[in-house]
Amino acid sequence: MRLATPMAALIAWSFALPGADAACPGYLVCPAVSYPAVLREAPARAVVAGVDAEEARAVKAAAGNGINFGQVVSRLGKALAFDRSLSVRGSEACASCHGEAAGFAGGIAAFARAGGVLPGDIVWRTGPRAPLSLAYAAYAPVLHYRAQTQDFAGGNFWDSRATGLLTGSPAVDQAMVPLTSPFEMALPDVACAVWHVGQAPYGPLFRKVWGLGSLAIAWPADTAQVCARPNDGGADQAPLHLSPSARARAVLSARQIGQTIETFEASSLASPFSAKFDAVRAGAARFTPAEARGFALFTGRGKCSACHVATGSPVVFTAFTSANIGVPRNPDLPFLSESVADRAHYVANPAGEGFIDEGLGGFLASDGDPDPQWKRQAQRFMGAFQVPTLRNVALAPRPGFARSYMHNGYFTDLKTLVHFLNTRDVLPRCGAGGEVGVTCWPAPEQPRNVNVTLTGRLGLSDAEERDLVTFLGTLNDGFFL
């Protein structure tokens, strides 16, 4: 496990604890977790030190008992990631959107073909984005601006809003968001997740790992009723009426939930580095001729490795930077019609059909951005989205299985995506009667800041596109274990 640096986390708390804002656009750009005023007034150093001290004690105790702490916690993290009871109605787990058979990304073909975005626990709500893979996400650095290259690197989520500044790790920041996201697990209060863990079969193991006090909270009599109410996106994101000490304890435990899930994500259970590429790199296998040609294109004329870095150790095939590659608007997104209040009085998308996902730029321009200096950079990154890892990008439970690619799920197969990156600026814009991907491409969802140096006019033949796709298949885990 990665221990958060107390000073870094202390700085994070000074930025990342604004109150929930009813005017905030919500899931897209709000801070990763909004805490109530009582915590914003608490000494941040004590909170951070408390978590680090508990983790240090747990590691020491495990070592003294001959237990591999990381191994135990990674298995506990998998239990958490697959637990549907952590959602408001008990039907949604992390793994519901991050399907193991599809590389821990979107694993339901029917949704990939119908807009690309999976519904959450409140089944009539969907967000605007397809799920990124949780595999290899733990390798993302804390979001930071790189003056030399004038770009941002790090963070989790398509818009990098899980910066890592809250807990010291982007993956921990990210793991806590779905718990209360109205589009996902929809709990009304992050403390409800802690309460559910205490009721779960693995609750005793959680206490054993993190200490008996980790779930020792005096819960109100109406906890079950409050935690059964879906999050309505309103101003009160702490409807459980806990004492100040109980609220502080719940936040510590919520962070430990996030750390536990992160440990699973970083472990060989989710990030095994067991692809054919790894075997070739180790000298234990050889590429086929088509795979070798594809790899040469990947690192050469295809310009893929400029963003999906194929060198270093470990090789995660992303620099966790962001770019606008001109992905078209996806007219099939259900989110575009969610402009009226649902039964819980929640309006997911006030902009309706006029919605444009601004990605990193939208986050930088929002009140959720933890660094006021970053707002100055926002306009340069409108429409930019995080470069995803390409590990397991071709993994599927069967041939022909549709997966969602890019932030809005516009693409459902790799060959079409590669063809788009190759010919986006060669084919004309689609008009009436044009055949998408054959005679034309639609306009970008956000035409500003489109990268034209690495994408759009690569000059590859159809056979070379196919070789690239063949190489991408060598990035699927499971070649050796």
C-alpha positions in Angstrom: 0.0 0.0 0.0 1.1 3.6 -0.6 1.1 5.6 2.6 -0.2 9.1 1.9 2.3 11.8 2.8 0.9 13.7 5.7 2.0 17.1 4.5 0.6 16.5 1.0 -2.6 15.3 2.4 -2.8 18.3 4.8 -2.4 20.7 1.8 -5.1 18.7 0.0 -7.5 19.1 2.9 -7.1 22.9 2.7 -8.2 22.8 -0.9 -10.5 19.8 -1.2 -13.1 20.3 1.4 -15.5 22.9 0.1 -19.1 22.2 1.0 -21.4 20.5 -1.4 -22.9 23.1 -3.7 -26.4 22.7 -5.1 -25.3 24.8 -8.1 -22.3 22.6 -8.9 -22.8 20.6 -12.1 -22.5 17.5 -10.0 -20.7 14.3 -10.8 -18.8 15.8 -13.7 -16.8 18.4 -11.9 -17.5 18.6 -8.2 -14.7 17.6 -5.7 -14.2 13.9 -5.2 -15.9 13.8 -1.8 -17.7 16.7 -0.1 -17.5 16.7 3.6 -19.7 18.7 6.1 -18.6 21.8 7.9 -17.8 20.0 11.1 -14.9 18.3 9.4 -13.7 21.3 7.5 -13.3 22.9 11.0 -11.5 19.9 12.4 -7.7 19.8 12.5 -6.7 18.3 9.2 -3.3 17.2 10.5 -4.9 15.1 13.2 -7.2 13.4 10.7 -4.4 12.5 8.3 -2.1 11.4 11.1 -4.8 9.2 12.5 -5.2 7.3 9.2 -1.5 6.9 8.8 -1.0 5.8 12.3 -3.8 3.1 12.0 -2.3 1.9 8.8 1.2 1.7 10.3 -0.2 -0.3 13.2 -2.0 -2.7 10.9 1.1 -3.3 8.8 3.2 -3.9 12.0 0.6 -6.2 13.5 0.3 -8.2 10.3 4.1 -8.6 10.0 4.3 -9.7 13.6 1.8 -12.5 12.9 3.5 -13.6 9.7 0.7 -12.2 7.5 1.3 -10.6 4.1 -0.6 -7.4 4.7 -0.8 -6.3 1.1 -2.1 -9.7 0.0 -4.8 -9.8 2.7 -5.9 -6.2 1.9 -6.0 -6.8 -1.8 -8.3 -9.7 -1.3 -10.4 -7.6 1.0 -10.4 -4.9 -1.6 -11.8 -7.3 -4.2 -14.6 -8.2 -1.9 -15.4 -4.5 -1.5 -15.2 -3.9 -5.3 -17.7 -6.8 -5.9 -20.1 -5.9 -3.1 -23.5 -4.7 -4.3 -24.6 -3.9 -0.8 -22.5 -0.8 -0.9 -25.1 0.8 -3.1 -28.3 2.4 -2.0 -30.6 -0.3 -3.4 -28.1 -3.2 -3.3 -27.8 -3.8 -7.0 -24.6 -2.0 -8.0 -20.9 -2.7 -7.2 -17.7 -1.3 -8.6 -17.5 -4.5 -10.7 -20.9 -3.8 -12.2 -19.3 -1.2 -14.4 -15.8 -2.5 -14.3 -16.3 -5.9 -15.8 -13.4 -8.3 -15.1 -13.9 -10.2 -18.4 -13.5 -6.9 -20.3 -10.3 -5.8 -18.5 -12.2 -4.2 -15.6 -13.8 -1.7 -18.0 -17.4 -1.7 -19.4 -18.3 -5.3 -19.6 -21.9 -5.4 -21.0 -22.1 -5.4 -24.8 -25.8 -4.3 -24.9 -24.9 -1.0 -23.2 -21.9 -0.5 -25.4 -24.1 -0.6 -28.4 -26.7 1.6 -26.9 -24.8 4.7 -25.8 -21.8 3.2 -24.1 -22.7 4.2 -20.6 -23.9 1.8 -18.0 -26.8 2.6 -15.6 -26.1 2.8 -11.9 -28.0 1.5 -8.9 -30.8 3.9 -9.8 -31.4 2.3 -13.1 -33.1 5.2 -14.9 -30.0 7.4 -14.4 -26.9 7.2 -16.5 -23.9 9.5 -16.6 -22.2 11.0 -19.6 -19.2 8.8 -19.7 -18.2 5.2 -20.3 -16.2 3.6 -17.5 -12.4 3.6 -17.6 -10.6 0.5 -16.6 -9.8 0.2 -12.9 -6.9 -2.0 -13.7 -3.5 -0.2 -13.6 -5.3 2.9 -12.4 -3.3 2.8 -9.2 -0.2 3.7 -11.1 -1.4 7.3 -11.8 0.6 10.0 -10.1 -1.0 12.9 -8.2 -2.4 15.4 -10.8 0.2 18.1 -11.5 1.0 20.7 -14.1 4.2 20.2 -16.0 5.6 23.6 -16.9 8.2 22.1 -19.4 5.6 20.4 -21.5 2.7 22.7 -20.6 0.3 19.9 -19.8 -1.3 18.1 -16.9 -0.4 14.6 -15.8 -1.9 12.3 -13.3 -5.2 11.9 -11.6 -8.0 9.3 -12.2 -11.2 9.6 -14.2 -11.6 10.9 -17.8 -11.3 14.5 -16.5 -8.6 13.7 -13.9 -10.8 15.1 -11.1 -9.7 12.4 -8.7 -6.5 14.3 -8.3 -4.9 12.4 -5.4 -4.7 15.7 -3.5 -7.4 14.5 -1.1 -5.8 11.3 0.1 -2.4 11.2 -1.5 -3.5 8.7 -4.1 -5.7 9.3 -7.2 -6.9 5.8 -7.0 -8.1 6.2 -3.4 -9.8 9.5 -4.3 -11.5 7.8 -7.2 -12.6 4.7 -5.3 -14.7 6.9 -2.9 -16.5 8.8 -5.6 -18.9 6.1 -6.9 -20.2 5.4 -3.4 -22.2 8.7 -3.4 -22.4 9.5 -7.1 -26.1 9.8 -8.1 -25.2 8.0 -11.3 -23.5 5.1 -9.6 -24.0 3.6 -6.1 -26.0 6.7 -5.1 -25.5 6.5 -1.3 -26.8 9.7 0.3 -23.8 10.0 2.7 -20.3 8.5 2.5 -20.7 7.3 6.0 -23.4 5.0 4.7 -20.7 3.0 3.0 -18.9 2.6 6.3 -22.2 1.4 7.9 -22.7 -1.2 5.1 -19.2 -2.5 5.5 -19.9 -3.1 9.2 -22.9 -5.2 8.2 -21.1 -7.2 5.5 -19.7 -10.7 5.9 -16.2 -9.3 5.5 -16.8 -6.7 8.2 -14.8 -8.7 10.8 -11.9 -8.9 8.4 -12.0 -5.1 7.8 -11.9 -4.6 11.6 -9.0 -7.1 11.9 -7.1 -5.3 9.2 -7.7 -1.7 10.2 -8.3 -2.1 13.9 -11.4 -2.7 16.1 -12.1 1.1 16.2 -12.3 1.4 12.4 -16.1 0.7 12.4 -16.8 1.6 16.0 -19.3 4.4 15.3 -22.5 5.2 17.2 -25.0 5.1 14.4 -28.3 7.0 14.7 -31.5 4.9 15.0 -32.6 5.9 11.5 -29.4 5.0 9.8 -31.0 2.2 7.7 -33.8 4.5 6.6 -31.5 7.4 5.7 -29.0 5.2 3.9 -31.9 3.7 1.7 -32.6 7.2 0.2 -30.9 7.8 -3.1 -28.6 10.7 -3.4 -30.5 13.6 -5.0 -27.4 15.7 -5.7 -28.6 18.3 -3.3 -26.7 20.5 -0.8 -27.0 18.0 2.1 -24.4 15.3 1.5 -24.3 14.4 5.1 -27.9 13.5 6.1 -26.7 11.0 8.7 -26.7 13.0 12.0 -23.4 11.9 13.5 -21.6 13.5 16.3 -18.4 15.3 15.3 -16.2 12.5 16.6 -18.3 9.9 14.8 -18.3 11.9 11.6 -14.5 12.1 11.8 -14.2 8.4 12.4 -16.5 7.7 9.4 -14.3 9.8 7.1 -11.2 7.9 8.3 -13.0 4.6 7.6 -14.2 5.8 4.2 -10.6 6.6 3.3 -9.6 3.2 4.4 -12.3 1.7 2.2 -10.7 3.6 -0.7 -7.2 2.5 0.3 -8.4 -1.1 0.4 -9.9 -1.0 -3.0 -6.8 0.8 -4.4 -4.6 -2.1 -3.0 -6.8 -4.5 -5.0 -6.4 -2.4 -8.1 -2.6 -2.3 -7.7 -2.3 -6.0 -7.0 -1.9 -8.9 -9.4 -5.6 -9.6 -9.0 -6.4 -6.6 -11.2 -3.0 -5.4 -12.6 -1.0 -8.6 -13.2 1.3 -7.5 -16.1 0.6 -10.9 -17.6 0.2 -10.0 -21.2 2.0 -11.5 -24.2 3.8 -8.1 -24.4 5.3 -8.8 -21.0 6.4 -12.3 -21.9 8.1 -10.9 -25.1 9.8 -8.2 -23.1 11.1 -10.9 -20.7 12.3 -13.0 -23.6 9.8 -15.8 -22.9 7.8 -15.4 -26.1 8.0 -13.9 -29.6 5.6 -11.7 -31.5 4.0 -13.0 -34.6 4.9 -11.2 -37.8 1.7 -9.2 -37.7 2.2 -8.3 -34.0 5.8 -7.2 -34.7 4.6 -5.0 -37.6 1.9 -3.6 -35.3 4.4 -2.8 -32.6 6.7 -1.1 -35.0 3.8 1.1 -36.2 2.8 1.7 -32.6 6.2 3.1 -31.7 6.7 4.7 -35.2 4.5 6.0 -37.9 1.3 5.4 -35.9 2.6 7.8 -33.2 0.7 5.9 -30.5 3.5 5.7 -28.0 3.8 9.4 -27.8 0.8 9.2 -25.4 0.6 5.5 -24.6 4.2 5.2 -23.5 5.6 1.8 -24.3 8.9 2.2 -22.4 10.0 2.3 -18.8 9.2 0.1 -15.9 6.4 -0.7 -15.3 4.9 -0.2 -18.8 1.3 0.9 -18.3 0.8 2.3 -21.8 -0.2 5.8 -20.7 1.5 8.8 -19.4 -1.8 9.8 -17.6 -1.9 13.0 -19.7 -4.9 14.4 -21.4 -5.8 15.2 -25.0 -8.7 16.1 -27.3 -8.5 13.7 -30.2 -11.7 15.1 -31.8 -14.1 12.3 -30.7 -17.6 13.0 -32.2 -20.6 13.6 -30.0 -22.4 10.4 -29.2 -26.1 11.1 -30.0 -27.1 7.8 -28.4 -26.1 8.8 -24.8 -29.2 8.4 -22.6 -27.7 11.2 -20.5 -28.7 13.8 -23.2 -32.4 13.2 -22.4 -32.0 13.4 -18.6 -33.0 17.1 -18.4 -36.0 16.8 -16.2 -36.3 15.8 -12.5 -36.6 12.2 -11.7 -38.6 10.7 -8.8 -35.9 11.6 -6.4 -36.1 15.2 -7.7 -32.7 14.9 -9.3 -31.9 16.5 -12.7 -28.9 14.8 -14.1 -28.4 17.0 -17.2 -29.9 20.5 -17.1 -28.3 21.2 -20.5 -30.2 18.4 -22.2 -29.3 17.9 -25.9 -27.0 20.9 -25.7 -24.6 19.2 -23.3 -20.9 19.2 -24.3 -18.5 17.3 -22.1 -15.5 19.6 -21.5 -13.3 17.0 -19.8 -10.2 18.2 -18.0 -10.9 21.8 -19.0 -14.3 21.6 -17.4 -12.8 20.3 -14.2 -10.1 23.0 -14.2 -12.7 25.7 -14.6 -14.9 24.4 -11.8 -15.1 25.0 -8.1 -13.9 21.5 -7.7 -10.4 22.4 -9.0 -8.2 22.4 -5.9 -5.6 24.8 -7.3 -6.8 28.3 -8.2 -3.8 28.7 -10.4 -4.9 25.9 -12.6 -8.0 27.8 -13.7 -5.9 29.9 -15.9 -5.1 26.8 -18.0 -8.7 25.6 -18.3 -9.5 27.0 -21.8 -6.5 25.2 -23.3 -7.9 21.8 -22.1 -11.5 22.1 -23.0 -12.5 18.8 -24.6 -9.3 17.0 -23.4 -9.7 13.6 -21.7 -7.2 11.4 -19.9 -5.2 9.0 -22.1 -6.3 5.6 -21.0 -4.1 2.6 -20.5 -4.1 0.3 -23.4 -3.6 -2.8 -21.3 -6.6 -5.1 -21.8 -8.0 -2.7 -24.4 -8.8 -5.7 -26.7 -9.9 -8.1 -23.9 -13.4 -9.4 -24.3 -15.3 -12.5 -23.2 -15.9 -13.6 -26.8 -15.0 -12.6 -30.3 -17.1 -9.7 -31.7 -18.0 -8.5 -28.2 -18.8 -4.7 -28.2 -16.9 -2.5 -25.8 -17.1 1.2 -25.2 -14.1 3.2 -26.2 -13.4 6.9 -25.5 -15.1 9.1 -22.9 -18.6 9.0 -24.4 -18.5 5.4 -25.8 -18.7 6.6 -29.4 -16.6 3.7 -30.6 -17.5 0.1 -30.0 -14.6 -1.7 -31.8 -10.9 -1.1 -32.0 -10.5 -1.2 -35.8 -13.0 1.6 -36.2 -11.2 3.6 -33.5 -7.8 3.1 -35.1 -9.3 4.0 -38.5 -10.7 7.3 -37.0 -7.3 8.2 -35.5 -5.7 7.5 -38.9 -8.2 9.3 -41.2 -10.1 11.9 -39.1 -8.6 14.8 -41.0 -8.5 13.0 -44.4 -12.2 12.2 -44.8 -14.6 15.2 -45.0 -17.2 16.1 -42.3 -20.4 14.1 -42.6 -23.4 15.7 -44.2 -26.6 14.2 -45.4 -26.1 10.8 -46.9 -22.5 10.3 -45.8 -21.4 6.9 -44.5 -19.6 7.4 -41.2 -16.1 6.0 -41.2 -16.2 5.2 -44.9 -16.8 8.5 -46.7 -16.8 11.0 -43.8 -16.4 11.6 -40.0 -18.7 13.7 -37.8 -17.4 16.9 -36.3 -15.7 16.7 -32.9 -17.9 17.1 -29.8 -15.6 19.9 -28.8 -13.7 21.3 -31.8 -11.4 23.5 -29.7 -7.9 22.1 -28.9 -8.1 19.1 -31.1 -4.7 17.4 -31.4 -3.7 17.5 -35.1 0.0 16.5 -34.7 -0.4 13.0 -33.4 -3.8 12.1 -34.7 -6.0 12.6 -37.7 -3.7 12.1 -40.7 -1.3 9.2 -40.1 -1.2 7.8 -43.7 -1.7 4.2 -42.7 -3.1 1.5 -45.0 -6.0 -0.7 -44.1 -3.5 -3.6 -43.6 -1.4 -1.4 -41.2 -4.5 -0.5 -39.2 -5.2 -4.2 -38.8 -1.6 -4.9 -37.7 -2.0 -2.2 -35.0 -5.1 -3.8 -33.7 -3.3 -7.2 -33.8 -0.5 -5.7 -31.6 -3.1 -4.3 -29.2 -4.2 -7.9 -28.6 -0.8 -8.7 -27.1 -1.7 -6.3 -24.2 -4.4 -8.5 -22.9 -3.6 -10.0 -19.5 -3.8 -13.8 -19.0 -1.1 -14.9 -21.6 0.8 -16.2 -18.6 0.2 -16.3 -14.9 
